Amino acid sequence: MQHAVVFVNGEQYYGAKASINVWAPRVTDAYEFSLSQIWLISGSFGHDLNTIEAGWQVSPELYGDNYPRFFTYWTTDAYQATGCYNLLCSGFVQTNNKIAIGAAISPRSSYNGRQFDIGLMIWKDPKHGHWWLELGNGLLVGYWPAFLFSHLRSHASMVQFGGEVVNSRSSGAHTGTQMGSGHFADEGFEKAAYFRNLQVVDWDNNLLPLKNLHVLADHPACYDIRQGKNNVWGTYFYYGGPGRNPRCP
């Protein structure tokens, strides 16, 4: 797994919100994928890690094509035995039949052309403790029941936003699977992929700006990230890259 993300930790988080730019990155191997998502994380990075994840992904193995698709995911044991994508196991409870989880997202952004993004928010219902997923402006998709989780039963200890790529090549050349638009962050608007208006949810269900933000690209010659802030987009970042290139052989 290779990442280009921003994250916050060190507090108790009860949700997160962002608008995520949609692209159709090239995935060069059937067993690889490229995704852009929000993670809510709790527990250690050992065997008992709890995560809730939602965003878009291109996964030929899962969907049989190369379209970006709206997805959800969860695990309670660091991706070992529990959890799944979408509705492939019991867990996530869909409450809205107008939204197809796993459906291809259209329209998509184009290089030097029109840009499209989707709004996503995940937050914890203070009354029942479930984690709700909202798409766009107020469309409730469904929820992850509180009883699924150990650590996330109370709150998240980390929130992460950004891209992830599977590089299945353990040796030899780096994969040409793209992240985001397939272009590096410094190309900016209409060229690089972005997340904008990043916020977290507090215990009282208020949306707050991110404090003490960390930026991480674990293979910056392959995929990178650049974070910024302004009055229109709030906290935002550009991220992504082509994978294999002269600096990432």
N, C-alpha and C positions, 0 to 999 in steps of 0.2 A: 504494500500500500504506500502511495506517495501522496503527500498533502500540501495544500497551500491554503492556510486558514488564519483567521483571527479568533482569539478566545479570551474569555474572562473567567477567573476563578477566585476563590478566597471568600466568597459570600454565599448566601443561600438564594437560589434562583427558583422562581416559580413559573418560568416561561420565557419565550423569546419571540422576536418578530423581525422580519426583514422582507424586502422586495428582491427577488432573485432573477437576474437576467437569464433568458432561456436561449440556448444554442443547440446545435446538433454536432457535437465534436465527433471526430472520426475515431472509431475503436477498431484497432487493427487485428485483434485476435478474439476468437469466439469466447475465450474464458476471461477476457478482460472487461472492465467497465469504466465509465467515467461519470462521476456524479457531482452535483452541487447541492448542498443541503445545510440544514440547521441540525446540530446535535445538542441534546440535553443529556448530561452525563453525571453519574453519581457512583460512589464506591471507588475502590482502588483499581489500578490497571491490571490487577491480577484476575483471579478466576471469578470474582463476584461483581464485575463491572456491570452496571445498569446503563443502558442508553435508550433514548427515544430519538428517532431520526426521521426527517421528511424533507423532500425537495424534488429534484428531477434527476433522472439517470438515463444514460444510454447503455443498455446491456443486451447484446445479441443473444447471449446464453439464456437470459430470463425471458425475453420478449420475442426473439426471433427476427429482430430488425434493428435498424440504427436510428430510430426516432427517440428524441428525449421524452421520457414518460414520467408522469407524476407518481411519486411512490412514498410509502411509509415503511418504517422498519423499527424493530425493538429487539433487545436482548437483555437477559438478567444474569448471564454467566460469561461475559466477555466473548460472545459469538460462538460459544462451544456447542451447546445442545438446545438452548431455548431461543425462541424468537424466530422471526421470519420477515420477508418482504410482504407488503400489501396484505392480502387476505389469504395467504398460502398456508396459514395455520390459524388456530383460534387465538385471539388476543385482542387485536385492534377491532373495535366495534363500530361499524359504519352506520351512521344514522341518517344519511342523506343519499337517496337513490338517484339524484340528478348528477352526481359526480362519479365518474368511473375511476377508481383507484387503479393505477397501472395504465391509464389511457395515455395515448400520445398527445403532447401539448402542441397546439398550433394557435396563432402563428409563432414563428421562431425568428430570432434576430439574424440579420445578415451583415457581413463585413462591409463597412462603409455605407450601410443602408439603415433601414428602420430597426429600432430596438424594442424588444418586448420583454416584460418581466412579469412575474407572478408574485403576489403578496402571500406570505405564509406567516401564521402565528400559532404557537403552541402555548397553552397555559393551563395551569392547575385550577380546577374548580374547588374553591375553599370549602364548599359544603360536603361534597362526596369524595373529593380527593382524586378524581379522575383527571387525566391529562387530555385536554381537548385540542383538536386540530381545526384551524380555520383557514380557508382558501379565499384569496381576494378580499372583497369588502363584506365581511360578515357571513360568508357561506360556511356553516359548520359541517365538516365532513364526517366526524365521528370522534371517538376517544379511545385512549388506552386505559383500561381499568386500573385503579390503584393496586388491586390485589395481585397483579402480575409481578410487581416489583418488591425488592427488599429496600435498597437505598432510596430509590426514586419514589417510594411510598410517601416520604415526607417532602423532599425538595431535591433540586439538582445542585451540585457543588461546582459545576463547570458548564459553560455554554460555548459552543464552537460554531463558526460559520465558515463555509468555504467549499473547496473542491477536493476530491479524492479520486485517484486513478489506481487501478490494479496493474502492476507491471509483472506479468506472469513469467517473464524471462529471467531465470535465476542466474544464467551466465550468458556471455556474449553481448550482443547489441541491446541497447535500451529500446523499449517499445516505442512505436510511433503513435500510440494512442494519445489523443489530445485531451487537454483539460480546458473547460470553458469554451472559448472561441477557437482555441488552438494558437492564440497569440499571447505574447507576454504582456504583463501589466502596464509597462511604460508606454504602450501604444495608445492607451486611454480610450475615451468614449467612441463608440461605433466600431471599435476594433477589438479591444479586450473585453472580456466578460466582467460583470460587476455584481456586487451586492450593495444595496443602499438602504438608508433609514434603519440601521441596526438598533434594536432596543432589547432590553430585558424586562421581565415582569417581577415585581416584588411581592411580598407576602399579602399585601393589601390590594393586589390586582392592578397596581399602577404600572404604566409603561415608563421606563427610565432609560436615559442614555447610558452607554457603556463606560464604566470607569476602569482604569488600569488595564488597558487593552494590551494583549500580547499578539505579535504577528509571527507566524511560523511558516516557512517553506522548507521542507526537509530535503528537497533536491532542486535548489533554485536555478541551476543551469538547465533544467528540464521544464519546470513549472515554477512561476514566482508570484509574488503578491506585493501590492503597494496600497497602503491605507491612507485615507484622508478624511477631512471633515469640512462641511460648508453649511450654509443656511438652508439650502434646498434639499440636499440629500442627507443631511445629518452626518452621522458616522457612515462611511462607505469604504469600499475597497475595489480595486481592480485585481484580477488574478488570472492564472492559467498559463498555457504554453503548449508547444508542439510535441513535447516528449523528445524523441530522438532528433538531434541537430548537432552541428559541429562541436558545440560546447558540452553536449550531453550525448556521447557516442553510443 
